[in-house]
């Protein structure tokens, strides 16, 4: 998996978004349930926010090169809302061929 390809960027950011969700949820658990300490939320909140925006942008930039229709794009964008939804969408898109690199055009 490499950041230099459209598919690589999408997969990396889908995973990063899910990991940042996990960190934020863990921070919220410690803040509200265990020790009432908000350091986890202060750390993971901005990280998750940054990765969330990056995922939205990379999803929008993935539509054209991979020839996604509007439904696939909307599902990709919506997958960023529930925790770990980006990983579920990435696996579905991969399984259904929506994350296949386009064939190089022959001259």
Helices and strands as residue ranges (DSSP letters): H 6-29, I 30-34, H 39-66, H 70-78, H 85-95
